Amino acid sequence: MGIESVSRRVVKTIVATSLFALVAAPAATQQNQQVFPPIARYTVDAGTMSGMAAMAGGGMSAMAMMRGGPPSAAHELYLRIGSTRSPTGAPTAGHFMPAGAQLGESVDLVTPTPRPSEEHRPEGELPTGRLLIYWGCGPHAGAGQPVVIDFAKVARGQIPPGLYMNAMHVPGEWEITQANSTTYGEWPNARDNKAVRPGSSLLGAHRIASSYAPEINFTLAQDFMPALNARTAEQPGGSIMLNWNGLAPATGYYAWAFSAKSRGRGQPQELVWWASSAQQAFGGPLWTWLSPAAVRQLVQQRTVMPPSQTRCEIPAEFRQSAGTDPIMGSVYAYGPEQHFAYPPRPANVREPWRPDWTARVRFRSNTMFMVGMDMPGMSGGAGAGAAANGEGEQQQQPRKPRCRGLSGIAQRAAGLCE
C-alpha cells in the first residue's frame, strides 16, 4: 500500500475521529410543525480568495502575477442542485445569473458520470513518514502536544493513544450530493467551467431551470465577502504572530499552518500541522462553508475564533518542528447565510409545510500565506483594476492538479489540488 493511498485513508480517519460533536435543539415550530422534504434543494457556496489562494483560483488573478504584479482577490462559486425527480429526457439544468455576475446569461449545471478510481496500491509496500499535530493559539503548545501519527503504524492498525476520539457532526449542516439525490447537477464542471471574475457580483435575481425540478427563483441582497489579508511576524521566543484584517460580515475565524519535510524524489518524510482550535479540530467542515448557527456553537467550544479576534500566535514548538522548511497556512472567515423556499413556510404551526424547493446561499473569505513572505496588495490593489474592469476575454477555470502524498492533505484544504 503506497504512501499516497495510506495518507488519504489516514486523513479520512483523522477527520472522522478527531473533530467534534455538537448538540442543537430544534426550534419549537420545527418540533410541532409537520415538514415534508422539498422536491428540489439548491446550494450556492460563494467565496473570496486572497493571497496565495487567489493564485490557485487562476483566471485574472494568475494573469496579474504573470504581468509582474501581486494577484488580485479572486472569487470562487460552487452550485449544486439535487432533486427527488427523474429528468424528462436527458438531465439539463441552468442557473440564469444577474448581469453583474459576468458569467454570461447562464451556466450549465451538469449531471456528472462516475469516474473510475485512479488509486494505485502496490502490494507489500508499507508507507513511511509521520504527521505531527499541534493546536491552539499561544506562545507555547499545550500539554500532550504534538500527537505523532506514524503512517507505517497506522497502516498496521496502530492508532496513537493521544489522538482525540470524537464523532464529527455539525447539526443543521448538510450537503447536496449525487448519492442523496435522484437527479443531481453541479457547476463548475468539465463542460462549463468559466472563471468568476474578481469584479463579479451576485446581487440581483437568480433563476434555476431544469428538466427534473420545479423552477427556482430568488433575489440576493448579499454579495461576495471582502478579502482577507494575513501577515506573519517571527517572535523572539520562537513563536509566529499571525494577524489579519477583521471583516464586518465574518461570524468567526479559523487558521491552520503546515510544513512538509522531504526525503527527496518528491516523497515527504514528515508533515507538521497546526490549527488554531483550542482542541484537536482540523479539516472536515472547517475547510468548507459553515452556517452562522454552527459557527456560534464552535466559537463557544473554542474550535473557531470569535469575529472580534484578529490575531493568533502559532506556538514555538510548531516552529521548531518545522525547522527551516517553508511554512504555509490559511485563514478562513466564515460569513453570512441566506435561505429561500417556495412556498414559504406557513406561520401556523398546525399547517403542514410542503415546499417545492429550498435554496441556501453561503459565503466565506479565505487567504493563504507563507511565513516570512508577506506581500502587500495580495488581497487587492495592484492588478485588481484591470481584472475588475473585465480586461481580456472570459477565462476558463483551470483544472487543478491531483493531490499527492502527505503534503497533498494540506494542499487540498487550501484548494491548490483536488
C-alpha positions in Angstrom: 0.0 0.0 0.0 1.6 3.3 -1.1 2.0 6.4 1.0 -0.5 8.4 -1.1 -3.3 5.9 -0.6 -2.5 5.5 3.1 -2.3 9.2 3.6 -5.7 9.6 2.1 -7.0 6.8 4.4 -5.3 8.3 7.4 -6.7 11.8 6.9 -10.2 10.3 6.4 -9.7 8.5 9.8 -8.5 11.7 11.5 -11.3 13.8 10.1 -13.9 11.3 11.1 -12.5 10.8 14.6 -10.6 13.9 15.7 -13.2 16.7 15.3 -16.2 17.4 17.4 -19.8 16.7 18.2 -22.4 19.4 18.6 -25.8 19.3 20.1 -28.5 21.5 18.7 -32.1 21.8 19.9 -34.7 22.3 17.2 -36.9 25.3 17.3 -40.4 25.0 18.8 -42.0 25.5 15.4 -39.9 22.7 14.0 -40.9 20.4 16.8 -44.6 20.9 16.3 -45.0 21.6 12.6 -45.1 18.7 10.0 -42.5 19.4 7.4 -42.2 17.4 4.1 -38.9 17.2 2.3 -38.7 19.5 -0.8 -38.7 18.2 -4.3 -35.5 20.1 -5.1 -32.7 21.5 -3.0 -30.2 24.1 -4.3 -27.0 25.4 -2.8 -24.7 28.3 -3.7 -21.3 28.5 -2.0 -19.6 31.8 -2.7 -16.0 32.5 -1.6 -13.4 35.3 -1.8 -9.8 34.1 -2.1 -6.8 36.3 -1.5 -3.0 35.9 -1.0 -1.6 32.7 -2.5 -5.2 31.2 -2.5 -6.0 33.8 -5.2 -3.2 32.4 -7.3 -4.7 28.9 -7.0 -8.0 30.4 -8.3 -6.3 31.1 -11.6 -8.1 33.3 -14.1 -7.5 37.1 -13.8 -5.5 36.7 -10.6 -3.0 34.4 -12.2 -2.7 36.8 -15.1 -1.9 39.6 -12.7 1.0 37.6 -11.4 2.3 36.8 -14.9 2.4 40.6 -15.6 4.7 41.0 -12.6 2.2 42.3 -10.0 0.6 40.8 -6.9 -2.6 38.7 -7.5 -5.9 40.4 -7.1 -8.5 38.9 -4.9 -10.3 36.1 -6.7 -13.8 34.6 -6.4 -15.0 31.0 -6.2 -18.5 29.8 -6.8 -20.0 26.3 -6.4 -23.6 25.5 -7.5 -25.3 22.2 -6.6 -28.9 21.0 -7.3 -30.5 17.8 -6.1 -34.0 16.6 -6.9 -36.3 13.7 -6.0 -37.5 13.6 -9.6 -36.1 11.8 -12.6 -35.4 14.0 -15.7 -37.6 14.4 -18.7 -35.3 13.1 -21.3 -31.6 13.9 -20.7 -30.9 15.8 -17.5 -30.4 19.5 -18.2 -30.2 22.5 -15.8 -29.1 26.1 -16.0 -28.5 28.9 -13.5 -29.5 32.2 -15.0 -27.4 34.9 -13.5 -27.8 38.7 -12.9 -25.6 40.7 -15.4 -23.2 41.7 -12.6 -22.0 38.1 -12.3 -20.2 38.4 -15.6 -20.8 34.8 -16.4 -23.0 35.2 -19.4 -26.7 34.6 -19.4 -26.4 31.3 -17.6 -24.1 28.5 -16.5 -24.8 24.8 -17.1 -25.4 22.5 -14.1 -24.1 19.2 -15.4 -25.0 15.7 -14.1 -21.6 14.0 -13.8 -20.8 10.5 -14.9 -18.9 8.4 -12.3 -15.2 8.3 -12.8 -13.2 5.1 -12.2 -10.8 5.1 -9.3 -7.3 6.1 -10.1 -5.9 4.9 -6.8 -2.9 2.5 -7.1 -1.9 0.3 -4.2 1.3 -1.7 -4.7 1.2 -4.9 -2.8 3.5 -5.4 0.1 4.7 -1.7 0.3 4.4 0.0 3.7 4.4 3.8 3.8 6.9 5.8 5.7 6.5 9.3 7.2 4.9 11.0 10.2 2.3 13.6 10.9 2.9 15.9 13.9 -0.2 17.7 15.1 -0.2 20.9 17.2 -3.1 23.1 18.1 -4.1 26.3 19.9 -3.1 30.0 19.9 -0.3 30.9 22.2 3.5 31.3 22.5 3.8 27.6 23.5 2.0 24.4 22.7 -0.2 22.9 25.4 0.2 19.6 27.2 0.1 16.4 25.2 1.5 18.1 22.0 2.4 17.1 19.5 0.3 14.0 18.7 2.5 11.9 16.4 0.9 9.7 13.7 3.3 7.2 12.2 1.9 6.2 8.8 3.6 2.8 8.9 2.0 2.0 12.3 -1.4 3.3 11.2 -1.2 1.0 8.1 -0.8 -1.9 10.6 -3.9 -0.7 12.5 -2.0 1.0 15.4 -3.8 4.3 16.2 -1.8 6.7 18.5 -3.3 6.8 22.0 -3.0 10.6 22.2 -5.4 11.1 19.3 -8.6 12.7 20.5 -11.5 10.5 19.5 -14.8 12.1 18.9 -17.5 12.0 16.2 -17.6 14.6 13.5 -21.0 16.1 13.3 -22.4 19.6 12.8 -26.2 19.5 13.2 -28.0 21.6 10.7 -25.2 21.4 8.2 -26.0 19.4 5.0 -24.7 19.0 1.5 -26.2 18.1 -1.8 -24.5 15.1 -3.4 -25.2 12.7 -6.2 -25.6 10.0 -3.6 -28.5 11.7 -1.8 -30.3 12.9 -4.9 -32.4 11.1 -7.6 -31.0 13.6 -10.1 -28.1 15.8 -9.4 -26.3 18.7 -11.2 -23.2 20.8 -10.5 -21.2 23.8 -11.6 -18.3 24.3 -12.4 -17.9 21.1 -14.4 -15.9 19.8 -17.4 -18.3 21.2 -19.9 -18.8 24.7 -18.3 -16.0 26.0 -16.1 -15.9 29.7 -16.7 -13.8 31.5 -14.1 -15.6 34.0 -11.8 -14.1 37.5 -12.3 -12.7 39.5 -9.4 -15.3 42.2 -10.1 -18.2 39.9 -10.3 -21.3 40.5 -8.2 -24.1 38.1 -7.2 -26.6 40.8 -6.3 -29.9 40.6 -8.0 -32.3 38.0 -9.4 -31.3 34.3 -9.9 -33.3 31.7 -11.7 -32.6 27.9 -12.0 -34.5 26.0 -14.6 -34.1 22.2 -15.2 -35.7 19.2 -16.7 -36.1 17.5 -13.3 -37.1 20.1 -10.7 -39.5 23.0 -10.2 -38.2 26.4 -11.3 -36.2 28.1 -8.5 -36.2 31.9 -8.2 -34.6 34.1 -5.5 -33.0 37.5 -5.2 -29.7 38.0 -3.4 -29.1 41.1 -1.3 -25.7 39.7 0.0 -22.6 39.8 -2.2 -19.1 38.2 -2.1 -17.3 39.0 1.2 -14.3 41.3 1.3 -10.8 39.9 1.1 -8.7 38.8 4.0 -5.0 39.9 4.3 -2.8 37.9 6.6 0.6 38.9 7.9 3.1 36.9 10.0 6.0 38.0 12.3 8.6 35.8 13.9 8.7 36.4 17.7 11.8 36.4 19.9 10.7 33.3 21.7 10.4 31.3 18.5 6.6 31.6 18.0 4.9 33.2 15.0 2.4 36.0 15.3 -0.4 35.7 12.8 -2.5 38.8 12.1 -5.4 39.5 9.7 -7.8 42.3 8.9 -11.2 41.9 10.5 -14.2 41.6 8.2 -17.6 43.1 9.1 -19.6 40.1 7.7 -17.4 37.5 9.5 -19.1 35.2 12.0 -15.8 33.6 13.1 -12.2 32.7 12.0 -10.2 29.6 11.8 -6.5 29.2 10.8 -4.1 26.4 10.1 -0.4 26.1 9.0 1.8 23.2 7.9 5.3 22.4 6.8 6.5 19.3 4.9 10.0 17.8 5.2 11.1 15.9 2.1 13.4 13.0 1.8 13.9 13.6 -1.9 12.2 12.3 -5.0 9.0 14.1 -4.1 8.4 11.8 -1.1 7.6 13.9 2.1 9.1 12.4 5.2 7.2 14.4 7.8 4.2 16.7 7.8 4.0 19.2 10.7 0.5 20.6 11.2 -1.0 23.3 13.4 -4.6 24.5 13.8 -6.0 27.5 15.8 -8.6 25.5 17.6 -8.2 25.1 21.4 -8.6 21.3 20.8 -7.7 18.8 18.1 -10.1 20.0 15.5 -9.0 20.4 11.9 -10.2 19.6 8.4 -13.6 18.3 7.5 -16.3 21.0 7.7 -13.8 23.6 8.9 -12.3 23.7 5.4 -15.6 24.4 3.8 -18.5 26.8 4.4 -20.3 26.9 7.8 -23.6 28.4 8.8 -23.7 31.3 11.4 -25.5 29.0 13.8 -22.8 26.3 13.6 -20.1 28.9 13.9 -21.7 30.3 17.1 -21.5 26.9 18.7 -18.0 26.3 17.5 -16.9 29.7 19.0 -18.4 28.7 22.3 -16.4 25.5 22.1 -13.3 27.4 21.2 -12.9 25.5 18.0 -13.5 28.6 15.9 -12.1 32.0 16.9 -14.7 34.8 17.6 -15.4 37.5 15.0 -13.7 40.1 17.2 -10.3 38.2 17.1 -7.8 39.3 14.5 -4.6 37.6 15.8 -3.3 34.2 16.8 0.1 33.2 18.0 1.4 30.0 16.4 3.3 28.1 19.1 7.1 28.0 19.2 7.1 24.2 19.3 5.4 24.0 15.9 8.0 26.4 14.5 10.8 24.3 15.9 9.4 21.1 14.4 9.1 22.8 11.1 12.7 23.8 11.2 14.0 25.7 8.1 11.3 24.2 5.8 8.8 26.7 4.4 5.6 27.1 6.4 2.3 27.7 4.5 -1.0 28.4 6.1 -4.5 29.7 5.7 -7.1 31.8 7.5 -10.8 31.3 7.0 -13.5 33.9 7.7 -17.0 32.3 7.8 -19.7 34.6 6.6 -23.5 35.1 6.4 -26.0 32.7 5.0 -29.3 33.3 3.2 -32.3 30.9 2.8 -35.1 30.8 0.3 -38.1 28.5 -0.2 -41.3 28.2 -2.1 -44.0 28.1 -1.0 -42.9 30.0 2.2 -43.2 28.2 5.5 -46.7 28.6 7.0 -46.7 30.8 10.1 -49.4 28.5 11.6 -47.5 25.5 13.1 -50.6 23.3 12.7 -50.4 23.7 8.9 -48.0 21.2 7.2 -45.3 22.7 5.1 -44.7 21.1 1.6 -42.0 23.1 -0.1 -41.5 22.7 -3.8 -37.9 23.8 -3.4 -35.4 25.2 -0.9 -32.2 27.2 -1.6 -29.3 28.1 0.6 -26.5 30.6 -0.2 -23.4 30.6 2.0 -20.4 33.0 2.0 -16.8 32.8 3.2 -13.4 34.5 2.6 -10.1 32.9 3.0 -6.4 33.8 2.4 -3.3 31.7 2.1 0.1 32.9 3.4 3.7 31.8 3.6 5.6 32.7 6.8 8.1 35.4 6.0 6.6 36.2 2.6 4.1 38.9 3.3 3.1 40.7 0.1 1.1 43.9 0.5 -1.7 44.1 -2.0 -2.2 40.3 -2.1 -5.8 40.9 -1.2 -6.4 43.6 -3.8 -4.8 46.7 -5.1 -2.2 46.2 -7.9 -3.5 44.1 -10.7 -7.1 44.3 -9.4 -8.2 47.2 -11.6 -7.8 45.5 -14.9 -9.4 42.3 -13.7 -12.3 44.1 -12.1 -12.9 46.1 -15.2 -13.2 42.9 -17.3 -10.0 43.4 -19.3 -9.4 40.5 -21.6 -11.7 37.7 -22.5 -13.6 35.4 -20.1 -11.1 33.0 -18.7 -11.6 29.3 -18.1 -11.2 27.9 -14.6 -8.0 25.8 -14.8 -8.1 22.2 -13.9 -6.3 21.7 -10.5 -3.6 19.0 -10.2 -4.2 15.8 -8.3 -3.3 15.9 -4.6 -0.3 13.7 -3.9 1.3 12.4 -0.8 1.4 13.9 2.7 1.6 17.4 1.6 -1.5 16.9 -0.6 -3.6 16.8 2.6 -2.9 20.4 3.3 -2.8 21.4 -0.4 -6.3 20.0 -0.8 -7.5 22.1 2.2 -6.1 25.2 0.5 -7.7 24.4 -2.8 -4.4 24.0 -4.6 -5.2 20.5 -5.8 -8.1 18.0 -5.9 
